Amino acid sequence: MDQRREFVSLVGQEGANISLLCRRFGISRQTGYKWLGRVRSGEGLGELRRRPLHSPGRCEAMLEAAVLAVR
């Protein structure tokens, strides 16, 4: 987190070169722009949830209960 905060603060300075800063921090430019985008959108710099928000392949509750009853 400290590295991310430092990166974002340095990018915010006048005349900052994102490519050089990414090289300095050992991250890809894609990652640098991703961090900047998250800060600008208000998401913050923390890790995002990896759990999906929904599971389209999941069975309905009634079908799941019926299968469990048979087992």
CHARMM-style PDB file with segment names, atoms N, HN, CA, C and O in Angstrom:
ATOM      1  N   MET     1       0.816  -1.188   0.000  1.00  0.00      PROA
ATOM      2  CA  MET     1       0.000   0.000   0.000  1.00  0.00      PROA
ATOM      3  C   MET     1       0.862   1.255   0.000  1.00  0.00      PROA
ATOM      4  O   MET     1       0.548   2.227  -0.687  1.00  0.00      PROA
ATOM      5  N   ASP     2       1.941   1.238   0.763  1.00  0.00      PROA
ATOM      6  HN  ASP     2       2.197   0.449   1.321  1.00  0.00      PROA
ATOM      7  CA  ASP     2       2.807   2.419   0.816  1.00  0.00      PROA
ATOM      8  C   ASP     2       3.409   2.713  -0.550  1.00  0.00      PROA
ATOM      9  O   ASP     2       3.514   3.869  -0.960  1.00  0.00      PROA
ATOM     10  N   GLN     3       3.804   1.647  -1.254  1.00  0.00      PROA
ATOM     11  HN  GLN     3       3.718   0.708  -0.922  1.00  0.00      PROA
ATOM     12  CA  GLN     3       4.381   1.823  -2.581  1.00  0.00      PROA
ATOM     13  C   GLN     3       3.350   2.436  -3.527  1.00  0.00      PROA
ATOM     14  O   GLN     3       3.684   3.307  -4.330  1.00  0.00      PROA
ATOM     15  N   ARG     4       2.126   1.993  -3.436  1.00  0.00      PROA
ATOM     16  HN  ARG     4       1.855   1.285  -2.783  1.00  0.00      PROA
ATOM     17  CA  ARG     4       1.074   2.513  -4.302  1.00  0.00      PROA
ATOM     18  C   ARG     4       0.798   3.985  -4.001  1.00  0.00      PROA
ATOM     19  O   ARG     4       0.654   4.799  -4.913  1.00  0.00      PROA
ATOM     20  N   ARG     5       0.727   4.316  -2.711  1.00  0.00      PROA
ATOM     21  HN  ARG     5       0.844   3.655  -1.969  1.00  0.00      PROA
ATOM     22  CA  ARG     5       0.490   5.717  -2.333  1.00  0.00      PROA
ATOM     23  C   ARG     5       1.620   6.613  -2.817  1.00  0.00      PROA
ATOM     24  O   ARG     5       1.378   7.703  -3.334  1.00  0.00      PROA
ATOM     25  N   GLU     6       2.847   6.155  -2.650  1.00  0.00      PROA
ATOM     26  HN  GLU     6       3.044   5.269  -2.230  1.00  0.00      PROA
ATOM     27  CA  GLU     6       3.996   6.948  -3.087  1.00  0.00      PROA
ATOM     28  C   GLU     6       3.967   7.133  -4.603  1.00  0.00      PROA
ATOM     29  O   GLU     6       4.229   8.228  -5.100  1.00  0.00      PROA
ATOM     30  N   PHE     7       3.651   6.075  -5.334  1.00  0.00      PROA
ATOM     31  HN  PHE     7       3.438   5.185  -4.931  1.00  0.00      PROA
ATOM     32  CA  PHE     7       3.572   6.160  -6.790  1.00  0.00      PROA
ATOM     33  C   PHE     7       2.543   7.200  -7.213  1.00  0.00      PROA
ATOM     34  O   PHE     7       2.833   8.056  -8.050  1.00  0.00      PROA
ATOM     35  N   VAL     8       1.347   7.133  -6.643  1.00  0.00      PROA
ATOM     36  HN  VAL     8       1.112   6.438  -5.963  1.00  0.00      PROA
ATOM     37  CA  VAL     8       0.270   8.057  -7.013  1.00  0.00      PROA
ATOM     38  C   VAL     8       0.651   9.488  -6.655  1.00  0.00      PROA
ATOM     39  O   VAL     8       0.364  10.412  -7.416  1.00  0.00      PROA
ATOM     40  N   SER     9       1.292   9.683  -5.511  1.00  0.00      PROA
ATOM     41  HN  SER     9       1.526   8.933  -4.892  1.00  0.00      PROA
ATOM     42  CA  SER     9       1.681  11.045  -5.134  1.00  0.00      PROA
ATOM     43  C   SER     9       2.757  11.589  -6.068  1.00  0.00      PROA
ATOM     44  O   SER     9       2.738  12.775  -6.396  1.00  0.00      PROA
ATOM     45  N   LEU    10       3.692  10.749  -6.502  1.00  0.00      PROA
ATOM     46  HN  LEU    10       3.707   9.786  -6.236  1.00  0.00      PROA
ATOM     47  CA  LEU    10       4.737  11.207  -7.417  1.00  0.00      PROA
ATOM     48  C   LEU    10       4.171  11.500  -8.805  1.00  0.00      PROA
ATOM     49  O   LEU    10       4.625  12.425  -9.479  1.00  0.00      PROA
ATOM     50  N   VAL    11       3.192  10.725  -9.229  1.00  0.00      PROA
ATOM     51  HN  VAL    11       2.823   9.973  -8.681  1.00  0.00      PROA
ATOM     52  CA  VAL    11       2.577  10.968 -10.533  1.00  0.00      PROA
ATOM     53  C   VAL    11       1.830  12.303 -10.520  1.00  0.00      PROA
ATOM     54  O   VAL    11       1.746  12.988 -11.539  1.00  0.00      PROA
ATOM     55  N   GLY    12       1.297  12.659  -9.366  1.00  0.00      PROA
ATOM     56  HN  GLY    12       1.365  12.103  -8.538  1.00  0.00      PROA
ATOM     57  CA  GLY    12       0.560  13.907  -9.242  1.00  0.00      PROA
ATOM     58  C   GLY    12       1.415  15.155  -9.310  1.00  0.00      PROA
ATOM     59  O   GLY    12       0.885  16.256  -9.459  1.00  0.00      PROA
ATOM     60  N   GLN    13       2.726  15.006  -9.205  1.00  0.00      PROA
ATOM     61  HN  GLN    13       3.156  14.112  -9.084  1.00  0.00      PROA
ATOM     62  CA  GLN    13       3.605  16.167  -9.263  1.00  0.00      PROA
ATOM     63  C   GLN    13       3.740  16.649 -10.697  1.00  0.00      PROA
ATOM     64  O   GLN    13       3.616  15.877 -11.649  1.00  0.00      PROA
ATOM     65  N   GLU    14       3.995  17.936 -10.827  1.00  0.00      PROA
ATOM     66  HN  GLU    14       4.095  18.562 -10.054  1.00  0.00      PROA
ATOM     67  CA  GLU    14       4.130  18.536 -12.149  1.00  0.00      PROA
ATOM     68  C   GLU    14       5.347  17.979 -12.877  1.00  0.00      PROA
ATOM     69  O   GLU    14       6.427  17.867 -12.297  1.00  0.00      PROA
ATOM     70  N   GLY    15       5.174  17.635 -14.130  1.00  0.00      PROA
ATOM     71  HN  GLY    15       4.297  17.726 -14.602  1.00  0.00      PROA
ATOM     72  CA  GLY    15       6.269  17.133 -14.961  1.00  0.00      PROA
ATOM     73  C   GLY    15       6.628  15.681 -14.709  1.00  0.00      PROA
ATOM     74  O   GLY    15       7.693  15.224 -15.125  1.00  0.00      PROA
ATOM     75  N   ALA    16       5.749  14.945 -14.029  1.00  0.00      PROA
ATOM     76  HN  ALA    16       4.884  15.316 -13.691  1.00  0.00      PROA
ATOM     77  CA  ALA    16       6.034  13.545 -13.734  1.00  0.00      PROA
ATOM     78  C   ALA    16       5.912  12.707 -15.008  1.00  0.00      PROA
ATOM     79  O   ALA    16       5.007  12.912 -15.817  1.00  0.00      PROA
ATOM     80  N   ASN    17       6.838  11.762 -15.169  1.00  0.00      PROA
ATOM     81  HN  ASN    17       7.573  11.596 -14.512  1.00  0.00      PROA
ATOM     82  CA  ASN    17       6.831  10.852 -16.308  1.00  0.00      PROA
ATOM     83  C   ASN    17       6.382   9.485 -15.797  1.00  0.00      PROA
ATOM     84  O   ASN    17       7.094   8.833 -15.033  1.00  0.00      PROA
ATOM     85  N   ILE    18       5.201   9.062 -16.225  1.00  0.00      PROA
ATOM     86  HN  ILE    18       4.623   9.591 -16.845  1.00  0.00      PROA
ATOM     87  CA  ILE    18       4.627   7.820 -15.712  1.00  0.00      PROA
ATOM     88  C   ILE    18       5.475   6.615 -16.093  1.00  0.00      PROA
ATOM     89  O   ILE    18       5.631   5.694 -15.292  1.00  0.00      PROA
ATOM     90  N   SER    19       6.023   6.609 -17.301  1.00  0.00      PROA
ATOM     91  HN  SER    19       5.896   7.358 -17.952  1.00  0.00      PROA
ATOM     92  CA  SER    19       6.844   5.470 -17.725  1.00  0.00      PROA
ATOM     93  C   SER    19       8.072   5.309 -16.840  1.00  0.00      PROA
ATOM     94  O   SER    19       8.410   4.198 -16.433  1.00  0.00      PROA
ATOM     95  N   LEU    20       8.735   6.413 -16.545  1.00  0.00      PROA
ATOM     96  HN  LEU    20       8.460   7.316 -16.876  1.00  0.00      PROA
ATOM     97  CA  LEU    20       9.922   6.344 -15.687  1.00  0.00      PROA
ATOM     98  C   LEU    20       9.566   5.926 -14.268  1.00  0.00      PROA
ATOM     99  O   LEU    20      10.288   5.152 -13.639  1.00  0.00      PROA
ATOM    100  N   LEU    21       8.442   6.444 -13.767  1.00  0.00      PROA
ATOM    101  HN  LEU    21       7.855   7.073 -14.278  1.00  0.00      PROA
ATOM    102  CA  LEU    21       8.030   6.060 -12.418  1.00  0.00      PROA
ATOM    103  C   LEU    21       7.662   4.586 -12.339  1.00  0.00      PROA
ATOM    104  O   LEU    21       7.964   3.919 -11.349  1.00  0.00      PROA
ATOM    105  N   CYS    22       7.015   4.081 -13.369  1.00  0.00      PROA
ATOM    106  HN  CYS    22       6.770   4.623 -14.173  1.00  0.00      PROA
ATOM    107  CA  CYS    22       6.679   2.657 -13.387  1.00  0.00      PROA
ATOM    108  C   CYS    22       7.942   1.803 -13.371  1.00  0.00      PROA
ATOM    109  O   CYS    22       8.010   0.799 -12.662  1.00  0.00      PROA
ATOM    110  N   ARG    23       8.935   2.202 -14.148  1.00  0.00      PROA
ATOM    111  HN  ARG    23       8.880   3.018 -14.724  1.00  0.00      PROA
ATOM    112  CA  ARG    23      10.205   1.476 -14.162  1.00  0.00      PROA
ATOM    113  C   ARG    23      10.869   1.543 -12.787  1.00  0.00      PROA
ATOM    114  O   ARG    23      11.408   0.549 -12.301  1.00  0.00      PROA
ATOM    115  N   ARG    24      10.824   2.711 -12.172  1.00  0.00      PROA
ATOM    116  HN  ARG    24      10.386   3.518 -12.567  1.00  0.00      PROA
ATOM    117  CA  ARG    24      11.439   2.903 -10.856  1.00  0.00      PROA
ATOM    118  C   ARG    24      10.783   2.016  -9.799  1.00  0.00      PROA
ATOM    119  O   ARG    24      11.465   1.470  -8.932  1.00  0.00      PROA
ATOM    120  N   PHE    25       9.464   1.875  -9.872  1.00  0.00      PROA
ATOM    121  HN  PHE    25       8.910   2.319 -10.577  1.00  0.00      PROA
ATOM    122  CA  PHE    25       8.733   1.079  -8.886  1.00  0.00      PROA
ATOM    123  C   PHE    25       8.655  -0.398  -9.266  1.00  0.00      PROA
ATOM    124  O   PHE    25       8.166  -1.213  -8.483  1.00  0.00      PROA
ATOM    125  N   GLY    26       9.134  -0.750 -10.463  1.00  0.00      PROA
ATOM    126  HN  GLY    26       9.531  -0.088 -11.099  1.00  0.00      PROA
ATOM    127  CA  GLY    26       9.143  -2.146 -10.877  1.00  0.00      PROA
ATOM    128  C   GLY    26       7.767  -2.677 -11.235  1.00  0.00      PROA
ATOM    129  O   GLY    26       7.472  -3.851 -11.013  1.00  0.00      PROA
ATOM    130  N   ILE    27       6.924  -1.814 -11.791  1.00  0.00      PROA
ATOM    131  HN  ILE    27       7.164  -0.860 -11.972  1.00  0.00      PROA
ATOM    132  CA  ILE    27       5.586  -2.234 -12.193  1.00  0.00      PROA
ATOM    133  C   ILE    27       5.412  -1.928 -13.680  1.00  0.00      PROA
ATOM    134  O   ILE    27       6.150  -1.125 -14.249  1.00  0.00      PROA
ATOM    135  N   SER    28       4.442  -2.569 -14.289  1.00  0.00      PROA
ATOM    136  HN  SER    28       3.842  -3.222 -13.826  1.00  0.00      PROA
ATOM    137  CA  SER    28       4.172  -2.287 -15.700  1.00  0.00      PROA
ATOM    138  C   SER    28       3.391  -0.977 -15.807  1.00  0.00      PROA
ATOM    139  O   SER    28       2.786  -0.521 -14.837  1.00  0.00      PROA
ATOM    140  N   ARG    29       3.413  -0.380 -16.998  1.00  0.00      PROA
ATOM    141  HN  ARG    29       3.905  -0.750 -17.787  1.00  0.00      PROA
ATOM    142  CA  ARG    29       2.639   0.849 -17.205  1.00  0.00      PROA
ATOM    143  C   ARG    29       1.159   0.561 -17.049  1.00  0.00      PROA
ATOM    144  O   ARG    29       0.406   1.402 -16.558  1.00  0.00      PROA
ATOM    145  N   GLN    30       0.743  -0.620 -17.463  1.00  0.00      PROA
ATOM    146  HN  GLN    30       1.355  -1.303 -17.862  1.00  0.00      PROA
ATOM    147  CA  GLN    30      -0.659  -1.000 -17.318  1.00  0.00      PROA
ATOM    148  C   GLN    30      -1.069  -0.979 -15.843  1.00  0.00      PROA
ATOM    149  O   GLN    30      -2.145  -0.483 -15.509  1.00  0.00      PROA
ATOM    150  N   THR    31      -0.229  -1.507 -14.970  1.00  0.00      PROA
ATOM    151  HN  THR    31       0.646  -1.909 -15.241  1.00  0.00      PROA
ATOM    152  CA  THR    31      -0.518  -1.505 -13.539  1.00  0.00      PROA
ATOM    153  C   THR    31      -0.533  -0.077 -13.001  1.00  0.00      PROA
ATOM    154  O   THR    31      -1.395   0.270 -12.193  1.00  0.00      PROA
ATOM    155  N   GLY    32       0.408   0.748 -13.439  1.00  0.00      PROA
ATOM    156  HN  GLY    32       1.107   0.466 -14.096  1.00  0.00      PROA
ATOM    157  CA  GLY    32       0.456   2.144 -12.993  1.00  0.00      PROA
ATOM    158  C   GLY    32      -0.814   2.889 -13.361  1.00  0.00      PROA
ATOM    159  O   GLY    32      -1.383   3.601 -12.533  1.00  0.00      PROA
ATOM    160  N   TYR    33      -1.259   2.729 -14.594  1.00  0.00      PROA
ATOM    161  HN  TYR    33      -0.797   2.151 -15.266  1.00  0.00      PROA
ATOM    162  CA  TYR    33      -2.492   3.394 -15.014  1.00  0.00      PROA
ATOM    163  C   TYR    33      -3.708   2.814 -14.303  1.00  0.00      PROA
ATOM    164  O   TYR    33      -4.678   3.531 -14.056  1.00  0.00      PROA
ATOM    165  N   LYS    34      -3.669   1.522 -13.970  1.00  0.00      PROA
ATOM    166  HN  LYS    34      -2.881   0.940 -14.170  1.00  0.00      PROA
ATOM    167  CA  LYS    34      -4.768   0.907 -13.235  1.00  0.00      PROA
ATOM    168  C   LYS    34      -4.869   1.530 -11.845  1.00  0.00      PROA
ATOM    169  O   LYS    34      -5.966   1.860 -11.395  1.00  0.00      PROA
ATOM    170  N   TRP    35      -3.728   1.697 -11.157  1.00  0.00      PROA
ATOM    171  HN  TRP    35      -2.837   1.429 -11.522  1.00  0.00      PROA
ATOM    172  CA  TRP    35      -3.722   2.332  -9.843  1.00  0.00      PROA
ATOM    173  C   TRP    35      -4.248   3.756  -9.921  1.00  0.00      PROA
ATOM    174  O   TRP    35      -5.042   4.181  -9.081  1.00  0.00      PROA
ATOM    175  N   LEU    36      -3.802   4.492 -10.934  1.00  0.00      PROA
ATOM    176  HN  LEU    36      -3.157   4.147 -11.616  1.00  0.00      PROA
ATOM    177  CA  LEU    36      -4.260   5.874 -11.084  1.00  0.00      PROA
ATOM    178  C   LEU    36      -5.764   5.926 -11.343  1.00  0.00      PROA
ATOM    179  O   LEU    36      -6.463   6.776 -10.791  1.00  0.00      PROA
ATOM    180  N   GLY    37      -6.255   5.031 -12.172  1.00  0.00      PROA
ATOM    181  HN  GLY    37      -5.687   4.341 -12.621  1.00  0.00      PROA
ATOM    182  CA  GLY    37      -7.679   4.988 -12.465  1.00  0.00      PROA
ATOM    183  C   GLY    37      -8.511   4.691 -11.233  1.00  0.00      PROA
ATOM    184  O   GLY    37      -9.583   5.265 -11.047  1.00  0.00      PROA
ATOM    185  N   ARG    38      -8.021   3.798 -10.394  1.00  0.00      PROA
ATOM    186  HN  ARG    38      -7.149   3.332 -10.545  1.00  0.00      PROA
ATOM    187  CA  ARG    38      -8.742   3.469  -9.165  1.00  0.00      PROA
ATOM    188  C   ARG    38      -8.798   4.660  -8.224  1.00  0.00      PROA
ATOM    189  O   ARG    38      -9.827   4.911  -7.597  1.00  0.00      PROA
ATOM    190  N   VAL    39      -7.705   5.390  -8.123  1.00  0.00      PROA
ATOM    191  HN  VAL    39      -6.869   5.186  -8.633  1.00  0.00      PROA
ATOM    192  CA  VAL    39      -7.688   6.560  -7.246  1.00  0.00      PROA
ATOM    193  C   VAL    39      -8.627   7.625  -7.788  1.00  0.00      PROA
ATOM    194  O   VAL    39      -9.372   8.237  -7.022  1.00  0.00      PROA
ATOM    195  N   ARG    40      -8.603   7.854  -9.072  1.00  0.00      PROA
ATOM    196  HN  ARG    40      -7.998   7.357  -9.693  1.00  0.00      PROA
ATOM    197  CA  ARG    40      -9.442   8.891  -9.677  1.00  0.00      PROA
ATOM    198  C   ARG    40     -10.920   8.539  -9.601  1.00  0.00      PROA
ATOM    199  O   ARG    40     -11.761   9.432  -9.496  1.00  0.00      PROA
ATOM    200  N   SER    41     -11.249   7.255  -9.652  1.00  0.00      PROA
ATOM    201  HN  SER    41     -10.566   6.530  -9.737  1.00  0.00      PROA
ATOM    202  CA  SER    41     -12.656   6.852  -9.585  1.00  0.00      PROA
ATOM    203  C   SER    41     -13.152   6.744  -8.144  1.00  0.00      PROA
ATOM    204  O   SER    41     -14.348   6.571  -7.911  1.00  0.00      PROA
ATOM    205  N   GLY    42     -12.236   6.846  -7.179  1.00  0.00      PROA
ATOM    206  HN  GLY    42     -11.265   6.987  -7.368  1.00  0.00      PROA
ATOM    207  CA  GLY    42     -12.620   6.795  -5.770  1.00  0.00      PROA
ATOM    208  C   GLY    42     -12.631   5.403  -5.177  1.00  0.00      PROA
ATOM    209  O   GLY    42     -13.102   5.227  -4.053  1.00  0.00      PROA
ATOM    210  N   GLU    43     -12.127   4.401  -5.893  1.00  0.00      PROA
ATOM    211  HN  GLU    43     -11.744   4.544  -6.806  1.00  0.00      PROA
ATOM    212  CA  GLU    43     -12.108   3.030  -5.383  1.00  0.00      PROA
ATOM    213  C   GLU    43     -11.038   2.828  -4.315  1.00  0.00      PROA
ATOM    214  O   GLU    43     -11.172   1.946  -3.466  1.00  0.00      PROA
ATOM    215  N   GLY    44     -10.001   3.616  -4.346  1.00  0.00      PROA
ATOM    216  HN  GLY    44      -9.891   4.332  -5.035  1.00  0.00      PROA
ATOM    217  CA  GLY    44      -8.908   3.448  -3.403  1.00  0.00      PROA
ATOM    218  C   GLY    44      -7.838   2.531  -3.962  1.00  0.00      PROA
ATOM    219  O   GLY    44      -7.950   2.041  -5.086  1.00  0.00      PROA
ATOM    220  N   LEU    45      -6.811   2.303  -3.180  1.00  0.00      PROA
ATOM    221  HN  LEU    45      -6.720   2.700  -2.267  1.00  0.00      PROA
ATOM    222  CA  LEU    45      -5.669   1.524  -3.649  1.00  0.00      PROA
ATOM    223  C   LEU    45      -5.616   0.112  -3.084  1.00  0.00      PROA
ATOM    224  O   LEU    45      -4.688  -0.637  -3.388  1.00  0.00      PROA
ATOM    225  N   GLY    46      -6.588  -0.261  -2.273  1.00  0.00      PROA
ATOM    226  HN  GLY    46      -7.342   0.347  -2.026  1.00  0.00      PROA
ATOM    227  CA  GLY    46      -6.586  -1.597  -1.690  1.00  0.00      PROA
ATOM    228  C   GLY    46      -6.872  -2.669  -2.731  1.00  0.00      PROA
ATOM    229  O   GLY    46      -7.256  -2.378  -3.864  1.00  0.00      PROA
ATOM    230  N   GLU    47      -6.674  -3.912  -2.318  1.00  0.00      PROA
ATOM    231  HN  GLU    47      -6.361  -4.148  -1.398  1.00  0.00      PROA
ATOM    232  CA  GLU    47      -6.955  -5.031  -3.198  1.00  0.00      PROA
ATOM    233  C   GLU    47      -8.458  -5.133  -3.420  1.00  0.00      PROA
ATOM    234  O   GLU    47      -9.246  -4.907  -2.501  1.00  0.00      PROA
ATOM    235  N   LEU    48      -8.846  -5.470  -4.634  1.00  0.00      PROA
ATOM    236  HN  LEU    48      -8.206  -5.654  -5.380  1.00  0.00      PROA
ATOM    237  CA  LEU    48     -10.251  -5.648  -4.943  1.00  0.00      PROA
ATOM    238  C   LEU    48     -10.691  -7.049  -4.561  1.00  0.00      PROA
ATOM    239  O   LEU    48      -9.881  -7.973  -4.482  1.00  0.00      PROA
ATOM    240  N   ARG    49     -11.998  -7.190  -4.324  1.00  0.00      PROA
ATOM    241  HN  ARG    49     -12.656  -6.439  -4.388  1.00  0.00      PROA
ATOM    242  CA  ARG    49     -12.551  -8.506  -4.001  1.00  0.00      PROA
ATOM    243  C   ARG    49     -12.381  -9.432  -5.188  1.00  0.00      PROA
ATOM    244  O   ARG    49     -12.537  -9.006  -6.333  1.00  0.00      PROA
ATOM    245  N   ARG    50     -12.070 -10.667  -4.939  1.00  0.00      PROA
ATOM    246  HN  ARG    50     -11.944 -11.013  -4.009  1.00  0.00      PROA
ATOM    247  CA  ARG    50     -11.914 -11.638  -6.014  1.00  0.00      PROA
ATOM    248  C   ARG    50     -13.170 -12.500  -6.177  1.00  0.00      PROA
ATOM    249  O   ARG    50     -13.333 -13.190  -7.184  1.00  0.00      PROA
ATOM    250  N   ARG    51     -14.038 -12.451  -5.192  1.00  0.00      PROA
ATOM    251  HN  ARG    51     -13.905 -11.891  -4.374  1.00  0.00      PROA
ATOM    252  CA  ARG    51     -15.263 -13.237  -5.243  1.00  0.00      PROA
ATOM    253  C   ARG    51     -16.216 -12.611  -6.257  1.00  0.00      PROA
ATOM    254  O   ARG    51     -16.400 -11.394  -6.246  1.00  0.00      PROA
ATOM    255  N   PRO    52     -16.823 -13.403  -7.124  1.00  0.00      PROA
ATOM    256  CA  PRO    52     -17.756 -12.846  -8.098  1.00  0.00      PROA
ATOM    257  C   PRO    52     -18.992 -12.283  -7.407  1.00  0.00      PROA
ATOM    258  O   PRO    52     -19.386 -12.755  -6.340  1.00  0.00      PROA
ATOM    259  N   LEU    53     -19.595 -11.279  -8.018  1.00  0.00      PROA
ATOM    260  HN  LEU    53     -19.274 -10.895  -8.884  1.00  0.00      PROA
ATOM    261  CA  LEU    53     -20.787 -10.669  -7.454  1.00  0.00      PROA
ATOM    262  C   LEU    53     -22.020 -11.539  -7.653  1.00  0.00      PROA
ATOM    263  O   LEU    53     -22.973 -11.449  -6.879  1.00  0.00      PROA
ATOM    264  N   HSD    54     -22.009 -12.373  -8.675  1.00  0.00      PROA
ATOM    265  HN  HSD    54     -21.235 -12.446  -9.303  1.00  0.00      PROA
ATOM    266  CA  HSD    54     -23.117 -13.302  -8.915  1.00  0.00      PROA
ATOM    267  C   HSD    54     -22.569 -14.552  -9.602  1.00  0.00      PROA
ATOM    268  O   HSD    54     -21.495 -14.537 -10.204  1.00  0.00      PROA
ATOM    269  N   SER    55     -23.333 -15.618  -9.494  1.00  0.00      PROA
ATOM    270  HN  SER    55     -24.205 -15.630  -9.006  1.00  0.00      PROA
ATOM    271  CA  SER    55     -22.946 -16.895 -10.105  1.00  0.00      PROA
ATOM    272  C   SER    55     -24.051 -17.337 -11.048  1.00  0.00      PROA
ATOM    273  O   SER    55     -25.022 -17.949 -10.602  1.00  0.00      PROA
ATOM    274  N   PRO    56     -23.933 -17.046 -12.339  1.00  0.00      PROA
ATOM    275  CA  PRO    56     -25.020 -17.380 -13.266  1.00  0.00      PROA
ATOM    276  C   PRO    56     -25.247 -18.878 -13.418  1.00  0.00      PROA
ATOM    277  O   PRO    56     -26.340 -19.280 -13.818  1.00  0.00      PROA
ATOM    278  N   GLY    57     -24.277 -19.709 -13.120  1.00  0.00      PROA
ATOM    279  HN  GLY    57     -23.389 -19.382 -12.795  1.00  0.00      PROA
ATOM    280  CA  GLY    57     -24.442 -21.151 -13.262  1.00  0.00      PROA
ATOM    281  C   GLY    57     -24.957 -21.837 -12.016  1.00  0.00      PROA
ATOM    282  O   GLY    57     -25.091 -23.060 -11.997  1.00  0.00      PROA
ATOM    283  N   ARG    58     -25.247 -21.080 -10.979  1.00  0.00      PROA
ATOM    284  HN  ARG    58     -25.138 -20.086 -10.994  1.00  0.00      PROA
ATOM    285  CA  ARG    58     -25.689 -21.675  -9.724  1.00  0.00      PROA
ATOM    286  C   ARG    58     -27.140 -22.144  -9.835  1.00  0.00      PROA
ATOM    287  O   ARG    58     -27.961 -21.509 -10.498  1.00  0.00      PROA
ATOM    288  N   CYS    59     -27.442 -23.261  -9.178  1.00  0.00      PROA
ATOM    289  HN  CYS    59     -26.776 -23.776  -8.640  1.00  0.00      PROA
ATOM    290  CA  CYS    59     -28.801 -23.813  -9.187  1.00  0.00      PROA
ATOM    291  C   CYS    59     -29.727 -22.957  -8.324  1.00  0.00      PROA
ATOM    292  O   CYS    59     -29.281 -22.214  -7.449  1.00  0.00      PROA
ATOM    293  N   GLU    60     -31.007 -23.079  -8.590  1.00  0.00      PROA
ATOM    294  HN  GLU    60     -31.370 -23.683  -9.300  1.00  0.00      PROA
ATOM    295  CA  GLU    60     -31.995 -22.404  -7.761  1.00  0.00      PROA
ATOM    296  C   GLU    60     -32.028 -23.073  -6.389  1.00  0.00      PROA
ATOM    297  O   GLU    60     -31.651 -24.236  -6.250  1.00  0.00      PROA
ATOM    298  N   ALA    61     -32.472 -22.345  -5.396  1.00  0.00      PROA
ATOM    299  HN  ALA    61     -32.778 -21.400  -5.509  1.00  0.00      PROA
ATOM    300  CA  ALA    61     -32.489 -22.859  -4.020  1.00  0.00      PROA
ATOM    301  C   ALA    61     -33.378 -24.093  -3.885  1.00  0.00      PROA
ATOM    302  O   ALA    61     -33.031 -25.031  -3.167  1.00  0.00      PROA
ATOM    303  N   MET    62     -34.528 -24.100  -4.574  1.00  0.00      PROA
ATOM    304  HN  MET    62     -34.810 -23.338  -5.158  1.00  0.00      PROA
ATOM    305  CA  MET    62     -35.429 -25.265  -4.488  1.00  0.00      PROA
ATOM    306  C   MET    62     -34.783 -26.511  -5.075  1.00  0.00      PROA
ATOM    307  O   MET    62     -34.899 -27.592  -4.500  1.00  0.00      PROA
ATOM    308  N   LEU    63     -34.105 -26.378  -6.212  1.00  0.00      PROA
ATOM    309  HN  LEU    63     -34.011 -25.499  -6.680  1.00  0.00      PROA
ATOM    310  CA  LEU    63     -33.442 -27.519  -6.835  1.00  0.00      PROA
ATOM    311  C   LEU    63     -32.301 -28.005  -5.958  1.00  0.00      PROA
ATOM    312  O   LEU    63     -32.096 -29.212  -5.827  1.00  0.00      PROA
ATOM    313  N   GLU    64     -31.571 -27.104  -5.367  1.00  0.00      PROA
ATOM    314  HN  GLU    64     -31.738 -26.124  -5.474  1.00  0.00      PROA
ATOM    315  CA  GLU    64     -30.476 -27.478  -4.482  1.00  0.00      PROA
ATOM    316  C   GLU    64     -31.001 -28.234  -3.269  1.00  0.00      PROA
ATOM    317  O   GLU    64     -30.414 -29.236  -2.862  1.00  0.00      PROA
ATOM    318  N   ALA    65     -32.104 -27.764  -2.687  1.00  0.00      PROA
ATOM    319  HN  ALA    65     -32.581 -26.950  -3.018  1.00  0.00      PROA
ATOM    320  CA  ALA    65     -32.703 -28.442  -1.535  1.00  0.00      PROA
ATOM    321  C   ALA    65     -33.199 -29.839  -1.903  1.00  0.00      PROA
ATOM    322  O   ALA    65     -33.057 -30.773  -1.114  1.00  0.00      PROA
ATOM    323  N   ALA    66     -33.784 -29.987  -3.107  1.00  0.00      PROA
ATOM    324  HN  ALA    66     -33.899 -29.228  -3.747  1.00  0.00      PROA
ATOM    325  CA  ALA    66     -34.263 -31.295  -3.555  1.00  0.00      PROA
ATOM    326  C   ALA    66     -33.118 -32.277  -3.724  1.00  0.00      PROA
ATOM    327  O   ALA    66     -33.233 -33.439  -3.335  1.00  0.00      PROA
ATOM    328  N   VAL    67     -32.016 -31.821  -4.301  1.00  0.00      PROA
ATOM    329  HN  VAL    67     -31.923 -30.877  -4.617  1.00  0.00      PROA
ATOM    330  CA  VAL    67     -30.846 -32.686  -4.500  1.00  0.00      PROA
ATOM    331  C   VAL    67     -30.269 -33.095  -3.150  1.00  0.00      PROA
ATOM    332  O   VAL    67     -29.906 -34.255  -2.954  1.00  0.00      PROA
ATOM    333  N   LEU    68     -30.183 -32.163  -2.236  1.00  0.00      PROA
ATOM    334  HN  LEU    68     -30.477 -31.220  -2.395  1.00  0.00      PROA
ATOM    335  CA  LEU    68     -29.654 -32.483  -0.906  1.00  0.00      PROA
ATOM    336  C   LEU    68     -30.571 -33.442  -0.148  1.00  0.00      PROA
ATOM    337  O   LEU    68     -30.108 -34.275   0.632  1.00  0.00      PROA
ATOM    338  N   ALA    69     -31.877 -33.314  -0.388  1.00  0.00      PROA
ATOM    339  HN  ALA    69     -32.253 -32.638  -1.021  1.00  0.00      PROA
ATOM    340  CA  ALA    69     -32.816 -34.231   0.269  1.00  0.00      PROA
ATOM    341  C   ALA    69     -32.644 -35.650  -0.252  1.00  0.00      PROA
ATOM    342  O   ALA    69     -32.778 -36.605   0.513  1.00  0.00      PROA
ATOM    343  N   VAL    70     -32.350 -35.807  -1.543  1.00  0.00      PROA
ATOM    344  HN  VAL    70     -32.242 -35.031  -2.165  1.00  0.00      PROA
ATOM    345  CA  VAL    70     -32.154 -37.135  -2.115  1.00  0.00      PROA
ATOM    346  C   VAL    70     -30.856 -37.753  -1.606  1.00  0.00      PROA
ATOM    347  O   VAL    70     -30.779 -38.960  -1.378  1.00  0.00      PROA
ATOM    348  N   ARG    71     -29.851 -36.924  -1.433  1.00  0.00      PROA
ATOM    349  HN  ARG    71     -29.914 -35.943  -1.618  1.00  0.00      PROA
ATOM    350  CA  ARG    71     -28.562 -37.439  -0.944  1.00  0.00      PROA
ATOM    351  C   ARG    71     -28.729 -37.924   0.461  1.00  0.00      PROA
ATOM    352  OT1 ARG    71     -27.770 -38.399   1.068  1.00  0.00      PROA
TER     353      ARG     71
END
